[in-house]
Amino acid sequence: MSTLTTHSMTNHHASGLLYQIGDTLHVWYERYRTRKELSQWTTRDLQDVGLSWSDIAFEAEKPFWRA
């Protein structure tokens, strides 16, 4: 007689993979969102943090999957 339960037969690898995919999608979305926000900053905002428009352009032009 088997003592395995449905829970112990769950494919934990698949759930870990789904977690990694979700985590990656979250990171990509955050990069997209922050780069978009940076591109809307004013000159004053940039001066406050010590960035130039060329710094922003360099970052904003990166695709979301590049760090």
DOMAR-439299 format. One record per residue: residue in one letter; residue number from 1; y, z, x of N, C-alpha, C, O, CB in turn. Coordinates in steps of 0.1 Angstrom, whole numbers, plus 5000, padded with zeros to 4 digits. Glycine has a CB too. Layout:
BEGIN
<site><aa>a</aa><i>NUM</i><n_Y>Y</n_Y><n_Z>Z</n_Z><n_X>X</n_X><ca_Y>Y</ca_Y><ca_Z>Z</ca_Z><ca_X>X</ca_X><c_Y>Y</c_Y><c_Z>Z</c_Z><c_X>X</c_X><o_Y>Y</o_Y><o_Z>Z</o_Z><o_X>X</o_X><cb_Y>Y</cb_Y><cb_Z>Z</cb_Z><cb_X>X</cb_X></site>
...
***
This chain:
BEGIN
<site><aa>m</aa><i>1</i><n_Y>4988</n_Y><n_Z>5000</n_Z><n_X>5008</n_X><ca_Y>5000</ca_Y><ca_Z>5000</ca_Z><ca_X>5000</ca_X><c_Y>5012</c_Y><c_Z>5000</c_Z><c_X>5009</c_X><o_Y>5013</o_Y><o_Z>5008</o_Z><o_X>5018</o_X><cb_Y>5000</cb_Y><cb_Z>5012</cb_Z><cb_X>4991</cb_X></site>
<site><aa>s</aa><i>2</i><n_Y>5022</n_Y><n_Z>4991</n_Z><n_X>5006</n_X><ca_Y>5034</ca_Y><ca_Z>4990</ca_Z><ca_X>5014</ca_X><c_Y>5044</c_Y><c_Z>5001</c_Z><c_X>5010</c_X><o_Y>5046</o_Y><o_Z>5005</o_Z><o_X>4999</o_X><cb_Y>5040</cb_Y><cb_Z>4976</cb_Z><cb_X>5012</cb_X></site>
<site><aa>t</aa><i>3</i><n_Y>5051</n_Y><n_Z>5006</n_Z><n_X>5020</n_X><ca_Y>5061</ca_Y><ca_Z>5016</ca_Z><ca_X>5018</ca_X><c_Y>5075</c_Y><c_Z>5011</c_Z><c_X>5020</c_X><o_Y>5085</o_Y><o_Z>5018</o_Z><o_X>5019</o_X><cb_Y>5059</cb_Y><cb_Z>5028</cb_Z><cb_X>5028</cb_X></site>
<site><aa>l</aa><i>4</i><n_Y>5076</n_Y><n_Z>4997</n_Z><n_X>5021</n_X><ca_Y>5089</ca_Y><ca_Z>4991</ca_Z><ca_X>5023</ca_X><c_Y>5096</c_Y><c_Z>4991</c_Z><c_X>5009</c_X><o_Y>5090</o_Y><o_Z>4989</o_Z><o_X>4999</o_X><cb_Y>5087</cb_Y><cb_Z>4977</cb_Z><cb_X>5028</cb_X></site>
<site><aa>t</aa><i>5</i><n_Y>5109</n_Y><n_Z>4993</n_Z><n_X>5010</n_X><ca_Y>5117</ca_Y><ca_Z>4993</ca_Z><ca_X>4998</ca_X><c_Y>5126</c_Y><c_Z>4980</c_Z><c_X>4999</c_X><o_Y>5126</o_Y><o_Z>4973</o_Z><o_X>5009</o_X><cb_Y>5127</cb_Y><cb_Z>5005</cb_Z><cb_X>4996</cb_X></site>
<site><aa>t</aa><i>6</i><n_Y>5131</n_Y><n_Z>4976</n_Z><n_X>4988</n_X><ca_Y>5140</ca_Y><ca_Z>4964</ca_Z><ca_X>4987</ca_X><c_Y>5151</c_Y><c_Z>4966</c_Z><c_X>4997</c_X><o_Y>5155</o_Y><o_Z>4956</o_Z><o_X>5004</o_X><cb_Y>5146</cb_Y><cb_Z>4962</cb_Z><cb_X>4973</cb_X></site>
<site><aa>h</aa><i>7</i><n_Y>5157</n_Y><n_Z>4978</n_Z><n_X>4998</n_X><ca_Y>5168</ca_Y><ca_Z>4980</ca_Z><ca_X>5008</ca_X><c_Y>5164</c_Y><c_Z>4978</c_Z><c_X>5022</c_X><o_Y>5171</o_Y><o_Z>4972</o_Z><o_X>5030</o_X><cb_Y>5174</cb_Y><cb_Z>4994</cb_Z><cb_X>5006</cb_X></site>
<site><aa>s</aa><i>8</i><n_Y>5152</n_Y><n_Z>4982</n_Z><n_X>5026</n_X><ca_Y>5148</ca_Y><ca_Z>4980</ca_Z><ca_X>5040</ca_X><c_Y>5144</c_Y><c_Z>4966</c_Z><c_X>5043</c_X><o_Y>5143</o_Y><o_Z>4963</o_Z><o_X>5055</o_X><cb_Y>5136</cb_Y><cb_Z>4989</cb_Z><cb_X>5043</cb_X></site>
<site><aa>m</aa><i>9</i><n_Y>5143</n_Y><n_Z>4958</n_Z><n_X>5033</n_X><ca_Y>5139</ca_Y><ca_Z>4944</ca_Z><ca_X>5035</ca_X><c_Y>5152</c_Y><c_Z>4935</c_Z><c_X>5036</c_X><o_Y>5151</o_Y><o_Z>4923</o_Z><o_X>5037</o_X><cb_Y>5130</cb_Y><cb_Z>4939</cb_Z><cb_X>5025</cb_X></site>
<site><aa>t</aa><i>10</i><n_Y>5164</n_Y><n_Z>4941</n_Z><n_X>5034</n_X><ca_Y>5176</ca_Y><ca_Z>4933</ca_Z><ca_X>5034</ca_X><c_Y>5178</c_Y><c_Z>4927</c_Z><c_X>5047</c_X><o_Y>5176</o_Y><o_Z>4933</o_Z><o_X>5058</o_X><cb_Y>5188</cb_Y><cb_Z>4942</cb_Z><cb_X>5030</cb_X></site>
<site><aa>n</aa><i>11</i><n_Y>5183</n_Y><n_Z>4915</n_Z><n_X>5047</n_X><ca_Y>5186</ca_Y><ca_Z>4908</ca_Z><ca_X>5060</ca_X><c_Y>5200</c_Y><c_Z>4913</c_Z><c_X>5065</c_X><o_Y>5210</o_Y><o_Z>4908</o_Z><o_X>5061</o_X><cb_Y>5187</cb_Y><cb_Z>4892</cb_Z><cb_X>5057</cb_X></site>
<site><aa>h</aa><i>12</i><n_Y>5199</n_Y><n_Z>4922</n_Z><n_X>5074</n_X><ca_Y>5212</ca_Y><ca_Z>4928</ca_Z><ca_X>5080</ca_X><c_Y>5219</c_Y><c_Z>4918</c_Z><c_X>5089</c_X><o_Y>5231</o_Y><o_Z>4919</o_Z><o_X>5091</o_X><cb_Y>5208</cb_Y><cb_Z>4941</cb_Z><cb_X>5088</cb_X></site>
<site><aa>h</aa><i>13</i><n_Y>5212</n_Y><n_Z>4909</n_Z><n_X>5095</n_X><ca_Y>5218</ca_Y><ca_Z>4899</ca_Z><ca_X>5103</ca_X><c_Y>5227</c_Y><c_Z>4890</c_Z><c_X>5095</c_X><o_Y>5238</o_Y><o_Z>4887</o_Z><o_X>5099</o_X><cb_Y>5207</cb_Y><cb_Z>4890</cb_Z><cb_X>5110</cb_X></site>
<site><aa>a</aa><i>14</i><n_Y>5223</n_Y><n_Z>4886</n_Z><n_X>5083</n_X><ca_Y>5232</ca_Y><ca_Z>4878</ca_Z><ca_X>5074</ca_X><c_Y>5244</c_Y><c_Z>4886</c_Z><c_X>5070</c_X><o_Y>5255</o_Y><o_Z>4880</o_Z><o_X>5070</o_X><cb_Y>5224</cb_Y><cb_Z>4874</cb_Z><cb_X>5062</cb_X></site>
<site><aa>s</aa><i>15</i><n_Y>5243</n_Y><n_Z>4898</n_Z><n_X>5067</n_X><ca_Y>5255</ca_Y><ca_Z>4906</ca_Z><ca_X>5063</ca_X><c_Y>5264</c_Y><c_Z>4908</c_Z><c_X>5074</c_X><o_Y>5276</o_Y><o_Z>4908</o_Z><o_X>5073</o_X><cb_Y>5251</cb_Y><cb_Z>4920</cb_Z><cb_X>5057</cb_X></site>
<site><aa>g</aa><i>16</i><n_Y>5259</n_Y><n_Z>4909</n_Z><n_X>5087</n_X><ca_Y>5267</ca_Y><ca_Z>4910</ca_Z><ca_X>5099</ca_X><c_Y>5274</c_Y><c_Z>4897</c_Z><c_X>5101</c_X><o_Y>5286</o_Y><o_Z>4897</o_Z><o_X>5105</o_X><cb_Y>5259</cb_Y><cb_Z>4914</cb_Z><cb_X>5111</cb_X></site>
<site><aa>l</aa><i>17</i><n_Y>5268</n_Y><n_Z>4886</n_Z><n_X>5099</n_X><ca_Y>5274</ca_Y><ca_Z>4873</ca_Z><ca_X>5101</ca_X><c_Y>5285</c_Y><c_Z>4871</c_Z><c_X>5091</c_X><o_Y>5296</o_Y><o_Z>4866</o_Z><o_X>5094</o_X><cb_Y>5263</cb_Y><cb_Z>4862</cb_Z><cb_X>5099</cb_X></site>
<site><aa>l</aa><i>18</i><n_Y>5283</n_Y><n_Z>4875</n_Z><n_X>5078</n_X><ca_Y>5293</ca_Y><ca_Z>4874</ca_Z><ca_X>5068</ca_X><c_Y>5305</c_Y><c_Z>4883</c_Z><c_X>5072</c_X><o_Y>5316</o_Y><o_Z>4879</o_Z><o_X>5069</o_X><cb_Y>5288</cb_Y><cb_Z>4878</cb_Z><cb_X>5054</cb_X></site>
<site><aa>y</aa><i>19</i><n_Y>5303</n_Y><n_Z>4894</n_Z><n_X>5077</n_X><ca_Y>5314</ca_Y><ca_Z>4903</ca_Z><ca_X>5081</ca_X><c_Y>5322</c_Y><c_Z>4896</c_Z><c_X>5092</c_X><o_Y>5334</o_Y><o_Z>4896</o_Z><o_X>5092</o_X><cb_Y>5308</cb_Y><cb_Z>4917</cb_Z><cb_X>5086</cb_X></site>
<site><aa>q</aa><i>20</i><n_Y>5315</n_Y><n_Z>4890</n_Z><n_X>5102</n_X><ca_Y>5322</ca_Y><ca_Z>4884</ca_Z><ca_X>5113</ca_X><c_Y>5330</c_Y><c_Z>4872</c_Z><c_X>5108</c_X><o_Y>5341</o_Y><o_Z>4869</o_Z><o_X>5113</o_X><cb_Y>5311</cb_Y><cb_Z>4879</cb_Z><cb_X>5124</cb_X></site>
<site><aa>i</aa><i>21</i><n_Y>5324</n_Y><n_Z>4864</n_Z><n_X>5099</n_X><ca_Y>5332</ca_Y><ca_Z>4853</ca_Z><ca_X>5093</ca_X><c_Y>5344</c_Y><c_Z>4858</c_Z><c_X>5086</c_X><o_Y>5355</o_Y><o_Z>4852</o_Z><o_X>5088</o_X><cb_Y>5323</cb_Y><cb_Z>4845</cb_Z><cb_X>5083</cb_X></site>
<site><aa>g</aa><i>22</i><n_Y>5343</n_Y><n_Z>4868</n_Z><n_X>5078</n_X><ca_Y>5354</ca_Y><ca_Z>4874</ca_Z><ca_X>5071</ca_X><c_Y>5365</c_Y><c_Z>4879</c_Z><c_X>5080</c_X><o_Y>5376</o_Y><o_Z>4878</o_Z><o_X>5078</o_X><cb_Y>5349</cb_Y><cb_Z>4885</cb_Z><cb_X>5062</cb_X></site>
<site><aa>d</aa><i>23</i><n_Y>5360</n_Y><n_Z>4886</n_Z><n_X>5091</n_X><ca_Y>5369</ca_Y><ca_Z>4891</ca_Z><ca_X>5101</ca_X><c_Y>5377</c_Y><c_Z>4880</c_Z><c_X>5108</c_X><o_Y>5389</o_Y><o_Z>4881</o_Z><o_X>5110</o_X><cb_Y>5362</cb_Y><cb_Z>4900</cb_Z><cb_X>5111</cb_X></site>
<site><aa>t</aa><i>24</i><n_Y>5370</n_Y><n_Z>4869</n_Z><n_X>5111</n_X><ca_Y>5376</ca_Y><ca_Z>4858</ca_Z><ca_X>5118</ca_X><c_Y>5386</c_Y><c_Z>4851</c_Z><c_X>5109</c_X><o_Y>5398</o_Y><o_Z>4848</o_Z><o_X>5113</o_X><cb_Y>5366</cb_Y><cb_Z>4847</cb_Z><cb_X>5122</cb_X></site>
<site><aa>l</aa><i>25</i><n_Y>5383</n_Y><n_Z>4850</n_Z><n_X>5096</n_X><ca_Y>5392</ca_Y><ca_Z>4844</ca_Z><ca_X>5086</ca_X><c_Y>5405</c_Y><c_Z>4853</c_Z><c_X>5085</c_X><o_Y>5416</o_Y><o_Z>4848</o_Z><o_X>5083</o_X><cb_Y>5386</cb_Y><cb_Z>4842</cb_Z><cb_X>5073</cb_X></site>
<site><aa>h</aa><i>26</i><n_Y>5403</n_Y><n_Z>4866</n_Z><n_X>5085</n_X><ca_Y>5414</ca_Y><ca_Z>4875</ca_Z><ca_X>5084</ca_X><c_Y>5423</c_Y><c_Z>4873</c_Z><c_X>5096</c_X><o_Y>5436</o_Y><o_Z>4873</o_Z><o_X>5095</o_X><cb_Y>5409</cb_Y><cb_Z>4889</cb_Z><cb_X>5083</cb_X></site>
<site><aa>v</aa><i>27</i><n_Y>5418</n_Y><n_Z>4873</n_Z><n_X>5108</n_X><ca_Y>5426</ca_Y><ca_Z>4871</ca_Z><ca_X>5120</ca_X><c_Y>5433</c_Y><c_Z>4858</c_Z><c_X>5120</c_X><o_Y>5445</o_Y><o_Z>4857</o_Z><o_X>5123</o_X><cb_Y>5417</cb_Y><cb_Z>4871</cb_Z><cb_X>5133</cb_X></site>
<site><aa>w</aa><i>28</i><n_Y>5427</n_Y><n_Z>4847</n_Z><n_X>5116</n_X><ca_Y>5433</ca_Y><ca_Z>4834</ca_Z><ca_X>5115</ca_X><c_Y>5445</c_Y><c_Z>4835</c_Z><c_X>5105</c_X><o_Y>5456</o_Y><o_Z>4829</o_Z><o_X>5107</o_X><cb_Y>5423</cb_Y><cb_Z>4823</cb_Z><cb_X>5110</cb_X></site>
<site><aa>y</aa><i>29</i><n_Y>5443</n_Y><n_Z>4841</n_Z><n_X>5093</n_X><ca_Y>5453</ca_Y><ca_Z>4842</ca_Z><ca_X>5083</ca_X><c_Y>5465</c_Y><c_Z>4850</c_Z><c_X>5089</c_X><o_Y>5477</o_Y><o_Z>4846</o_Z><o_X>5087</o_X><cb_Y>5448</cb_Y><cb_Z>4848</cb_Z><cb_X>5070</cb_X></site>
<site><aa>e</aa><i>30</i><n_Y>5463</n_Y><n_Z>4861</n_Z><n_X>5096</n_X><ca_Y>5473</ca_Y><ca_Z>4869</ca_Z><ca_X>5101</ca_X><c_Y>5481</c_Y><c_Z>4861</c_Z><c_X>5112</c_X><o_Y>5494</o_Y><o_Z>4862</o_Z><o_X>5112</o_X><cb_Y>5468</cb_Y><cb_Z>4882</cb_Z><cb_X>5108</cb_X></site>
<site><aa>r</aa><i>31</i><n_Y>5475</n_Y><n_Z>4853</n_Z><n_X>5120</n_X><ca_Y>5482</ca_Y><ca_Z>4845</ca_Z><ca_X>5130</ca_X><c_Y>5491</c_Y><c_Z>4835</c_Z><c_X>5122</c_X><o_Y>5502</o_Y><o_Z>4833</o_Z><o_X>5126</o_X><cb_Y>5472</cb_Y><cb_Z>4837</cb_Z><cb_X>5139</cb_X></site>
<site><aa>y</aa><i>32</i><n_Y>5485</n_Y><n_Z>4828</n_Z><n_X>5112</n_X><ca_Y>5493</ca_Y><ca_Z>4819</ca_Z><ca_X>5104</ca_X><c_Y>5505</c_Y><c_Z>4826</c_Z><c_X>5098</c_X><o_Y>5516</o_Y><o_Z>4821</o_Z><o_X>5099</o_X><cb_Y>5485</cb_Y><cb_Z>4812</cb_Z><cb_X>5093</cb_X></site>
<site><aa>r</aa><i>33</i><n_Y>5503</n_Y><n_Z>4837</n_Z><n_X>5092</n_X><ca_Y>5514</ca_Y><ca_Z>4844</ca_Z><ca_X>5085</ca_X><c_Y>5525</c_Y><c_Z>4849</c_Z><c_X>5095</c_X><o_Y>5537</o_Y><o_Z>4847</o_Z><o_X>5092</o_X><cb_Y>5508</cb_Y><cb_Z>4856</cb_Z><cb_X>5077</cb_X></site>
<site><aa>t</aa><i>34</i><n_Y>5521</n_Y><n_Z>4855</n_Z><n_X>5106</n_X><ca_Y>5531</ca_Y><ca_Z>4860</ca_Z><ca_X>5115</ca_X><c_Y>5538</c_Y><c_Z>4849</c_Z><c_X>5122</c_X><o_Y>5550</o_Y><o_Z>4850</o_Z><o_X>5125</o_X><cb_Y>5524</cb_Y><cb_Z>4869</cb_Z><cb_X>5126</cb_X></site>
<site><aa>r</aa><i>35</i><n_Y>5532</n_Y><n_Z>4838</n_Z><n_X>5125</n_X><ca_Y>5539</ca_Y><ca_Z>4827</ca_Z><ca_X>5132</ca_X><c_Y>5549</c_Y><c_Z>4820</c_Z><c_X>5122</c_X><o_Y>5559</o_Y><o_Z>4816</o_Z><o_X>5126</o_X><cb_Y>5529</cb_Y><cb_Z>4816</cb_Z><cb_X>5136</cb_X></site>
<site><aa>k</aa><i>36</i><n_Y>5545</n_Y><n_Z>4820</n_Z><n_X>5109</n_X><ca_Y>5554</ca_Y><ca_Z>4815</ca_Z><ca_X>5099</ca_X><c_Y>5566</c_Y><c_Z>4824</c_Z><c_X>5098</c_X><o_Y>5577</o_Y><o_Z>4819</o_Z><o_X>5097</o_X><cb_Y>5547</cb_Y><cb_Z>4813</cb_Z><cb_X>5085</cb_X></site>
<site><aa>e</aa><i>37</i><n_Y>5564</n_Y><n_Z>4837</n_Z><n_X>5098</n_X><ca_Y>5575</ca_Y><ca_Z>4846</ca_Z><ca_X>5097</ca_X><c_Y>5584</c_Y><c_Z>4846</c_Z><c_X>5109</c_X><o_Y>5596</o_Y><o_Z>4846</o_Z><o_X>5108</o_X><cb_Y>5569</cb_Y><cb_Z>4861</cb_Z><cb_X>5095</cb_X></site>
<site><aa>l</aa><i>38</i><n_Y>5578</n_Y><n_Z>4844</n_Z><n_X>5121</n_X><ca_Y>5586</ca_Y><ca_Z>4843</ca_Z><ca_X>5133</ca_X><c_Y>5596</c_Y><c_Z>4831</c_Z><c_X>5132</c_X><o_Y>5607</o_Y><o_Z>4832</o_Z><o_X>5137</o_X><cb_Y>5577</cb_Y><cb_Z>4842</cb_Z><cb_X>5145</cb_X></site>
<site><aa>s</aa><i>39</i><n_Y>5591</n_Y><n_Z>4820</n_Z><n_X>5127</n_X><ca_Y>5599</ca_Y><ca_Z>4808</ca_Z><ca_X>5126</ca_X><c_Y>5611</c_Y><c_Z>4810</c_Z><c_X>5117</c_X><o_Y>5620</o_Y><o_Z>4801</o_Z><o_X>5117</o_X><cb_Y>5590</cb_Y><cb_Z>4796</cb_Z><cb_X>5122</cb_X></site>
<site><aa>q</aa><i>40</i><n_Y>5611</n_Y><n_Z>4820</n_Z><n_X>5109</n_X><ca_Y>5622</ca_Y><ca_Z>4822</ca_Z><ca_X>5099</ca_X><c_Y>5632</c_Y><c_Z>4833</c_Z><c_X>5104</c_X><o_Y>5641</o_Y><o_Z>4836</o_Z><o_X>5097</o_X><cb_Y>5616</cb_Y><cb_Z>4826</cb_Z><cb_X>5086</cb_X></site>
<site><aa>w</aa><i>41</i><n_Y>5629</n_Y><n_Z>4838</n_Z><n_X>5116</n_X><ca_Y>5639</ca_Y><ca_Z>4848</ca_Z><ca_X>5121</ca_X><c_Y>5652</c_Y><c_Z>4842</c_Z><c_X>5124</c_X><o_Y>5653</o_Y><o_Z>4830</o_Z><o_X>5127</o_X><cb_Y>5633</cb_Y><cb_Z>4855</cb_Z><cb_X>5133</cb_X></site>
<site><aa>t</aa><i>42</i><n_Y>5662</n_Y><n_Z>4851</n_Z><n_X>5124</n_X><ca_Y>5676</ca_Y><ca_Z>4846</ca_Z><ca_X>5127</ca_X><c_Y>5678</c_Y><c_Z>4848</c_Z><c_X>5143</c_X><o_Y>5670</o_Y><o_Z>4854</o_Z><o_X>5149</o_X><cb_Y>5687</cb_Y><cb_Z>4855</cb_Z><cb_X>5120</cb_X></site>
<site><aa>t</aa><i>43</i><n_Y>5689</n_Y><n_Z>4842</n_Z><n_X>5147</n_X><ca_Y>5692</ca_Y><ca_Z>4843</ca_Z><ca_X>5162</ca_X><c_Y>5694</c_Y><c_Z>4858</c_Z><c_X>5165</c_X><o_Y>5690</o_Y><o_Z>4862</o_Z><o_X>5176</o_X><cb_Y>5705</cb_Y><cb_Z>4835</cb_Z><cb_X>5165</cb_X></site>
<site><aa>r</aa><i>44</i><n_Y>5700</n_Y><n_Z>4866</n_Z><n_X>5156</n_X><ca_Y>5702</ca_Y><ca_Z>4880</ca_Z><ca_X>5158</ca_X><c_Y>5688</c_Y><c_Z>4887</c_Z><c_X>5160</c_X><o_Y>5687</o_Y><o_Z>4896</o_Z><o_X>5169</o_X><cb_Y>5710</cb_Y><cb_Z>4886</cb_Z><cb_X>5147</cb_X></site>
<site><aa>d</aa><i>45</i><n_Y>5679</n_Y><n_Z>4884</n_Z><n_X>5151</n_X><ca_Y>5666</ca_Y><ca_Z>4890</ca_Z><ca_X>5152</ca_X><c_Y>5659</c_Y><c_Z>4887</c_Z><c_X>5165</c_X><o_Y>5653</o_Y><o_Z>4896</o_Z><o_X>5172</o_X><cb_Y>5656</cb_Y><cb_Z>4885</cb_Z><cb_X>5141</cb_X></site>
<site><aa>l</aa><i>46</i><n_Y>5660</n_Y><n_Z>4875</n_Z><n_X>5170</n_X><ca_Y>5654</ca_Y><ca_Z>4871</ca_Z><ca_X>5183</ca_X><c_Y>5661</c_Y><c_Z>4878</c_Z><c_X>5194</c_X><o_Y>5654</o_Y><o_Z>4883</o_Z><o_X>5204</o_X><cb_Y>5656</cb_Y><cb_Z>4856</cb_Z><cb_X>5185</cb_X></site>
<site><aa>q</aa><i>47</i><n_Y>5674</n_Y><n_Z>4879</n_Z><n_X>5194</n_X><ca_Y>5681</ca_Y><ca_Z>4887</ca_Z><ca_X>5204</ca_X><c_Y>5677</c_Y><c_Z>4901</c_Z><c_X>5205</c_X><o_Y>5675</o_Y><o_Z>4907</o_Z><o_X>5215</o_X><cb_Y>5696</cb_Y><cb_Z>4886</cb_Z><cb_X>5202</cb_X></site>
<site><aa>d</aa><i>48</i><n_Y>5675</n_Y><n_Z>4907</n_Z><n_X>5193</n_X><ca_Y>5670</ca_Y><ca_Z>4921</ca_Z><ca_X>5192</ca_X><c_Y>5657</c_Y><c_Z>4924</c_Z><c_X>5199</c_X><o_Y>5655</o_Y><o_Z>4934</o_Z><o_X>5205</o_X><cb_Y>5669</cb_Y><cb_Z>4926</cb_Z><cb_X>5178</cb_X></site>
<site><aa>v</aa><i>49</i><n_Y>5648</n_Y><n_Z>4914</n_Z><n_X>5199</n_X><ca_Y>5635</ca_Y><ca_Z>4916</ca_Z><ca_X>5205</ca_X><c_Y>5634</c_Y><c_Z>4909</c_Z><c_X>5218</c_X><o_Y>5623</o_Y><o_Z>4909</o_Z><o_X>5225</o_X><cb_Y>5624</cb_Y><cb_Z>4912</cb_Z><cb_X>5196</cb_X></site>
<site><aa>g</aa><i>50</i><n_Y>5644</n_Y><n_Z>4902</n_Z><n_X>5223</n_X><ca_Y>5644</ca_Y><ca_Z>4895</ca_Z><ca_X>5235</ca_X><c_Y>5637</c_Y><c_Z>4882</c_Z><c_X>5236</c_X><o_Y>5631</o_Y><o_Z>4878</o_Z><o_X>5246</o_X><cb_Y>5638</cb_Y><cb_Z>4904</cb_Z><cb_X>5246</cb_X></site>
<site><aa>l</aa><i>51</i><n_Y>5636</n_Y><n_Z>4875</n_Z><n_X>5225</n_X><ca_Y>5630</ca_Y><ca_Z>4862</ca_Z><ca_X>5224</ca_X><c_Y>5640</c_Y><c_Z>4851</c_Z><c_X>5222</c_X><o_Y>5651</o_Y><o_Z>4853</o_Z><o_X>5218</o_X><cb_Y>5619</cb_Y><cb_Z>4861</cb_Z><cb_X>5213</cb_X></site>
<site><aa>s</aa><i>52</i><n_Y>5636</n_Y><n_Z>4839</n_Z><n_X>5226</n_X><ca_Y>5644</ca_Y><ca_Z>4827</ca_Z><ca_X>5225</ca_X><c_Y>5638</c_Y><c_Z>4818</c_Z><c_X>5214</c_X><o_Y>5626</o_Y><o_Z>4820</o_Z><o_X>5211</o_X><cb_Y>5647</cb_Y><cb_Z>4820</cb_Z><cb_X>5238</cb_X></site>
<site><aa>w</aa><i>53</i><n_Y>5645</n_Y><n_Z>4808</n_Z><n_X>5210</n_X><ca_Y>5640</ca_Y><ca_Z>4798</ca_Z><ca_X>5201</ca_X><c_Y>5628</c_Y><c_Z>4790</c_Z><c_X>5207</c_X><o_Y>5619</o_Y><o_Z>4786</o_Z><o_X>5200</o_X><cb_Y>5651</cb_Y><cb_Z>4788</cb_Z><cb_X>5196</cb_X></site>
<site><aa>s</aa><i>54</i><n_Y>5629</n_Y><n_Z>4788</n_Z><n_X>5220</n_X><ca_Y>5618</ca_Y><ca_Z>4781</ca_Z><ca_X>5227</ca_X><c_Y>5605</c_Y><c_Z>4790</c_Z><c_X>5227</c_X><o_Y>5594</o_Y><o_Z>4784</o_Z><o_X>5226</o_X><cb_Y>5622</cb_Y><cb_Z>4777</cb_Z><cb_X>5241</cb_X></site>
<site><aa>d</aa><i>55</i><n_Y>5607</n_Y><n_Z>4803</n_Z><n_X>5228</n_X><ca_Y>5595</ca_Y><ca_Z>4812</ca_Z><ca_X>5227</ca_X><c_Y>5589</c_Y><c_Z>4811</c_Z><c_X>5213</c_X><o_Y>5577</o_Y><o_Z>4810</o_Z><o_X>5212</o_X><cb_Y>5599</cb_Y><cb_Z>4826</cb_Z><cb_X>5230</cb_X></site>
<site><aa>i</aa><i>56</i><n_Y>5597</n_Y><n_Z>4810</n_Z><n_X>5203</n_X><ca_Y>5592</ca_Y><ca_Z>4810</ca_Z><ca_X>5189</ca_X><c_Y>5586</c_Y><c_Z>4796</c_Z><c_X>5187</c_X><o_Y>5575</o_Y><o_Z>4795</o_Z><o_X>5181</o_X><cb_Y>5604</cb_Y><cb_Z>4812</cb_Z><cb_X>5179</cb_X></site>
<site><aa>a</aa><i>57</i><n_Y>5592</n_Y><n_Z>4785</n_Z><n_X>5192</n_X><ca_Y>5587</ca_Y><ca_Z>4772</ca_Z><ca_X>5190</ca_X><c_Y>5573</c_Y><c_Z>4771</c_Z><c_X>5196</c_X><o_Y>5564</o_Y><o_Z>4765</o_Z><o_X>5190</o_X><cb_Y>5596</cb_Y><cb_Z>4761</cb_Z><cb_X>5195</cb_X></site>
<site><aa>f</aa><i>58</i><n_Y>5572</n_Y><n_Z>4776</n_Z><n_X>5208</n_X><ca_Y>5559</ca_Y><ca_Z>4776</ca_Z><ca_X>5215</ca_X><c_Y>5548</c_Y><c_Z>4783</c_Z><c_X>5207</c_X><o_Y>5537</o_Y><o_Z>4778</o_Z><o_X>5206</o_X><cb_Y>5560</cb_Y><cb_Z>4783</cb_Z><cb_X>5229</cb_X></site>
<site><aa>e</aa><i>59</i><n_Y>5551</n_Y><n_Z>4795</n_Z><n_X>5202</n_X><ca_Y>5542</ca_Y><ca_Z>4803</ca_Z><ca_X>5194</ca_X><c_Y>5539</c_Y><c_Z>4796</c_Z><c_X>5180</c_X><o_Y>5527</o_Y><o_Z>4796</o_Z><o_X>5176</o_X><cb_Y>5547</cb_Y><cb_Z>4817</cb_Z><cb_X>5192</cb_X></site>
<site><aa>a</aa><i>60</i><n_Y>5549</n_Y><n_Z>4792</n_Z><n_X>5174</n_X><ca_Y>5548</ca_Y><ca_Z>4786</ca_Z><ca_X>5160</ca_X><c_Y>5540</c_Y><c_Z>4773</c_Z><c_X>5160</c_X><o_Y>5534</o_Y><o_Z>4770</o_Z><o_X>5150</o_X><cb_Y>5561</cb_Y><cb_Z>4784</cb_Z><cb_X>5154</cb_X></site>
<site><aa>e</aa><i>61</i><n_Y>5540</n_Y><n_Z>4766</n_Z><n_X>5171</n_X><ca_Y>5533</ca_Y><ca_Z>4753</ca_Z><ca_X>5171</ca_X><c_Y>5518</c_Y><c_Z>4754</c_Z><c_X>5174</c_X><o_Y>5511</o_Y><o_Z>4744</o_Z><o_X>5173</o_X><cb_Y>5540</cb_Y><cb_Z>4744</cb_Z><cb_X>5182</cb_X></site>
<site><aa>k</aa><i>62</i><n_Y>5514</n_Y><n_Z>4766</n_Z><n_X>5178</n_X><ca_Y>5500</ca_Y><ca_Z>4768</ca_Z><ca_X>5180</ca_X><c_Y>5492</c_Y><c_Z>4767</c_Z><c_X>5167</c_X><o_Y>5497</o_Y><o_Z>4772</o_Z><o_X>5157</o_X><cb_Y>5497</cb_Y><cb_Z>4781</cb_Z><cb_X>5187</cb_X></site>
<site><aa>p</aa><i>63</i><n_Y>5480</n_Y><n_Z>4761</n_Z><n_X>5167</n_X><ca_Y>5472</ca_Y><ca_Z>4762</ca_Z><ca_X>5155</ca_X><c_Y>5467</c_Y><c_Z>4776</c_Z><c_X>5153</c_X><o_Y>5466</o_Y><o_Z>4784</o_Z><o_X>5162</o_X><cb_Y>5460</cb_Y><cb_Z>4752</cb_Z><cb_X>5156</cb_X></site>
<site><aa>f</aa><i>64</i><n_Y>5464</n_Y><n_Z>4779</n_Z><n_X>5140</n_X><ca_Y>5460</ca_Y><ca_Z>4793</ca_Z><ca_X>5137</ca_X><c_Y>5448</c_Y><c_Z>4798</c_Z><c_X>5144</c_X><o_Y>5446</o_Y><o_Z>4810</o_Z><o_X>5146</o_X><cb_Y>5458</cb_Y><cb_Z>4794</cb_Z><cb_X>5122</cb_X></site>
<site><aa>w</aa><i>65</i><n_Y>5439</n_Y><n_Z>4789</n_Z><n_X>5149</n_X><ca_Y>5427</ca_Y><ca_Z>4794</ca_Z><ca_X>5155</ca_X><c_Y>5429</c_Y><c_Z>4797</c_Z><c_X>5170</c_X><o_Y>5420</o_Y><o_Z>4802</o_Z><o_X>5177</o_X><cb_Y>5416</cb_Y><cb_Z>4783</cb_Z><cb_X>5154</cb_X></site>
<site><aa>r</aa><i>66</i><n_Y>5441</n_Y><n_Z>4794</n_Z><n_X>5176</n_X><ca_Y>5444</ca_Y><ca_Z>4797</ca_Z><ca_X>5190</ca_X><c_Y>5451</c_Y><c_Z>4810</c_Z><c_X>5191</c_X><o_Y>5461</o_Y><o_Z>4812</o_Z><o_X>5184</o_X><cb_Y>5452</cb_Y><cb_Z>4786</cb_Z><cb_X>5196</cb_X></site>
<site><aa>a</aa><i>67</i><n_Y>5447</n_Y><n_Z>4819</n_Z><n_X>5200</n_X><ca_Y>5454</ca_Y><ca_Z>4832</ca_Z><ca_X>5202</ca_X><c_Y>5466</c_Y><c_Z>4830</c_Z><c_X>5210</c_X><o_Y>5473</o_Y><o_Z>4839</o_Z><o_X>5213</o_X><cb_Y>5444</cb_Y><cb_Z>4842</cb_Z><cb_X>5209</cb_X></site>
***
